[in-house]
Amino acid sequence: TNITSLELHNGITTIENEAFRECVNLKTVMVRGNVSSLTSHTFFNCSSLESLKLLGELNTIDSFALCGCSKLKELMILSSFVPRIPENAIKTILLGSFKVWY
């Protein structure tokens, strides 16, 4: 797809498995509201994704949710609960240039 930016608002509670898989032009994502889970392979191989902001009550980041997001530089999670991030959820991200904000 040609989507480069995405903003999701209130009313969405789950982003389904593989919802944005291989959206290779996607650069920025902001999720507001009550998305409780990033399911498996949600942003798998979104190779241009640089910034992901999750503003709400995120409880879970599943395996491979961000795998292949090799240009991801910023993950911002504003939630009252800090979710566990499995190692394979962020596999292939260059950790030296990656910042997680809680």
C-alpha positions as MATLAB code, in Angstrom:
seq = 'TNITSLELHNGITTIENEAFRECVNLKTVMVRGNVSSLTSHTFFNCSSLESLKLLGELNTIDSFALCGCSKLKELMILSSFVPRIPENAIKTILLGSFKVWY';
ca = [
       0.000    0.000    0.000;
       0.970    3.653   -0.297;
      -0.067    4.609    3.254;
       2.745    6.608    4.905;
       1.021    7.784    8.102;
      -1.700    6.275   10.252;
      -3.670    7.588   13.230;
      -6.171    5.386   15.042;
      -8.640    6.890   17.512;
     -10.927    5.811   20.350;
     -13.200    2.846   19.815;
     -10.514    0.442   18.643;
      -9.495   -2.084   21.294;
      -7.421   -4.597   19.324;
      -5.329   -4.404   16.213;
      -5.737   -7.802   14.595;
      -2.958  -10.188   13.594;
      -1.071   -9.020   10.507;
      -3.293   -5.927   10.174;
      -0.514   -3.796    8.700;
       1.867   -6.570    7.663;
       4.343   -5.445    4.991;
       2.992   -1.898    4.647;
       6.459   -0.959    3.444;
       5.708    2.764    2.982;
       4.274    3.280    6.485;
       6.521    5.705    8.433;
       4.524    6.944   11.422;
       1.715    5.451   13.508;
      -0.173    7.022   16.405;
      -2.726    4.951   18.293;
      -5.001    6.781   20.751;
      -7.558    5.207   23.028;
      -7.969    1.753   24.437;
      -5.967   -0.569   22.210;
      -5.064   -3.204   24.773;
      -2.940   -5.397   22.533;
      -0.603   -5.351   19.574;
      -1.223   -8.846   18.282;
       1.166  -11.142   16.481;
       2.742   -9.692   13.321;
       0.734   -6.427   13.583;
       3.455   -4.339   11.925;
       5.562   -7.238   10.605;
       8.046   -6.116    7.938;
       6.892   -2.487    7.924;
      10.431   -1.705    6.864;
       9.988    2.098    6.687;
       8.270    2.500   10.074;
      10.222    5.055   12.132;
       7.839    6.111   14.898;
       5.110    4.259   16.790;
       3.192    6.099   19.520;
       0.742    4.135   21.654;
      -1.306    6.492   23.798;
      -3.742    4.490   25.901;
      -4.019    1.351   27.968;
      -1.703   -1.073   26.212;
      -1.318   -4.360   28.111;
       0.313   -6.723   25.638;
       2.797   -6.694   22.793;
       2.734  -10.126   21.162;
       5.517  -12.010   19.446;
       6.756  -10.581   16.164;
       4.473   -7.524   16.457;
       7.278   -5.223   15.294;
       9.621   -7.757   13.730;
      11.194   -6.466   10.532;
      10.657   -2.801   11.418;
      14.336   -2.167   10.819;
      14.062    1.648   10.723;
      12.031    2.016   13.931;
      13.704    4.698   16.035;
      10.968    5.580   18.509;
       8.436    3.530   20.433;
       6.378    5.666   22.799;
       4.021    3.916   25.210;
       1.890    6.154   27.407;
      -0.015    3.716   29.564;
      -0.568    3.191   33.274;
       0.821   -0.323   32.774;
       4.201   -1.011   31.175;
       3.818   -4.080   28.955;
       6.491   -6.732   28.619;
       8.112   -6.559   25.199;
       9.190  -10.034   24.064;
      12.598  -10.119   22.384;
      11.144  -11.569   19.200;
       8.607   -8.720   19.042;
      11.380   -6.301   18.169;
      13.702   -8.678   16.364;
      15.739   -6.989   13.592;
      15.486   -3.488   15.096;
      18.867   -1.828   15.494;
      18.838   -1.317   19.239;
      21.593    1.298   19.203;
      19.292    3.748   17.461;
      16.051    2.667   19.143;
      14.384    4.548   22.013;
      11.485    3.337   24.115;
       9.521    5.989   26.011;
       7.199    4.984   28.858;
];
